[in-house]
Every structure is written in structure tokens, then in C-alpha cells.
Amino acid sequence: MKHLLMLLGILTLVFSLSACTFGVDSDSEENITVYTDRHYDTDRDLYDTFEEETGIKVNILSDDADRLINKLENEGEDTPADILVLADAGRLHRAKERDILQSVQSDTLNANIPENYRDVDSEWFGLTRRARVMVYHPDRVDESELSTYEALAGDEWEGRVVTRSSTNIYNQSLIASLIAINGEDETKSFIEGLVSNFARKPSGNDRDQAKAVMKGTGDVAILNTYYMGRMAYSSDEYERDVAETLEVYFPNQETTGTHVNVSGAGVAKHTDNQEGAVRFIEFLSSTQAQESYASANYEYPINPDVSAHELLQGWGTFTTQDLDLSELGVHSETAAIIMDESGWE
Ligand code: FE2
């Protein structure tokens, strides 16, 4: 009797373990696993809506873009990932070059996403846009003093510019875009001039740059547009004050355009749920999801049928760099090297 009970116990344990394994199996038709470097709570809300509407459960693994790319590459055919979501076109291009994504043919994606915001081989699709703009304190800077990114290297800006570190992906892509447009030599001279104008050693995130301008550490900062939106509607009173006080400036309007980058997604080469993965990206490009990106995270929608948040609309329209976004990936390594060589910490 004792042995029979023990046997029953073991059988129950084995059964529940295997049931449990099937339950969390990321290769199941009812599940998709997303590797993402986007760090916004609003994404989870959006993924929850997708789960409710489709019954497909979304597992998320968050990490830094380069680590996720390496992970996918190392996992090869055994990867649990079905989708890679990255907040940078340069890194999406790098993922394509590492052969960890697959080409996707979808009329829905082609209809929802303008051609210049998706990969030429349909291996990744842009989902949201952000501009990397200047933010200044109107008490210390007159708008007429501002013009281009390049002009921030001028002597008149000595000790007045604040930025975050050169290891940051947003800055690397900005510099990569300038290499694509102006060439490596001209960009290196620009960075040397810019670094000599830094008000302090680079530190903090994008929001901290705006706060440093607010405090008077510097007069002008470079940051992504959605951070001004997030601060304007923040639960923190000081952040709301920062967003209300500082002004947004779109650089290079008379020259080469403001730097715009995208967040985007691609289907993992070795996904076991290609159908679910495509459905997920299609959902993110839909009017419904695009409205959520615009209203909850203050990003510019990629789908032309959806309007930007009213705060962003208030800043007006602007000219963007006329650049194939894969160029950001082509030049990102050079960008990181010359930023480092020029003393941008
Ligand atoms: Fe960000």
C-alpha cells in the first residue's frame, strides 16, 4: 500500500511537471515570445490588449539591444524568441545583418507602414517614430541662436551644452546619421567641437538632460521628443514644470532635416509561430495600437491614418533627414569609435 501511494505520488508529480512545461512552452501556437529593448510600461498594456483579442499569450524578455541580438544569434534554432522589438533602426539593421530575422510578406504591414520605414527586404518594420531634438531654456537662449546640430560645435556654445553618454544608442544613431550625411571627417570635427562645449561630463538619461537645462547646468540639451511628452503629463510636478518651461527646437530645418529614428519589429528567423508573430506585428501597426503609442507614449505614429498627440501637433510639422534608416546601422560602429576618440564619455 505504501509503495502504491508512493508510485501514485510520483506519477502525479511527473504529470503536473509535464503539464506545467506544456503550459509555459513558448513554442506553443497560443504563445509568442518577444525580445524587446523598449523600456515603456505602455508596451505591456498594448500586449495585454493583443492577448485579450487573440488569445495568444505574449511572453516578454527585456534587455539591451546588443545583448538581445547576441542572445538570438547564440540561441540559433533553439531560440524561444518569435519577435525582436528594438527602439533603433540601426540595431534592427544589425539584427538583419546577423541573419536572425526573416522576410515577411504582409499586405497589412505594407499598407500600414510607409515604405521608407520598413526594411527593403521586409525583415523589419518600423512601428513608432521619434525625433532627436534640441530643448532649451527660453530665459537663456533665444530661438534665433539655434540652427543645426553642427552649429552646437561653435564657440558661442562653450560650457552650455548637456548630453548623455556616447554609449547611448540614441546618440550613436544621431552621429551615424551625420556620418551618412556629412562624412566621417566632418563629423569628427563636429564632435570635437561639441565635446569642448559640454557644460558637464555626460550623465543620466534623456530626461536628466532636460532637468540639467532647467537647473541651469546647461542651456541646451539633445533629447527624444517623447520624453517631453512623458514629462508634460508626468505624475511628478517638477517634471511637468520642466516640460512647461523648456522649449522644443527642431534642428537642421534649413539644411539636412531633423534626425528621426524608429522603434520596430522583425520576426525571428527560427520562430515556431510565424503566423502568431506576423499577427502581433500587424496588430502593432493597426490604427488601434498606433493610437495607443501616440497617446500613451507620445511617439509619432508610423501609420499615416493616425495623428500625433496634440502636444506634438502643437510643435508643428518639421522636415526630417532624407536617409535610408539602414544607414544608421551601417555607420553606428564608426560613430561609437569617433565619439570615444573625441572624448565624448
Ligand atoms: Fe527611450
Residues whose N, C-alpha, C, O or C-beta is under 5 A from the ligand:
A	BS01	FE2	none
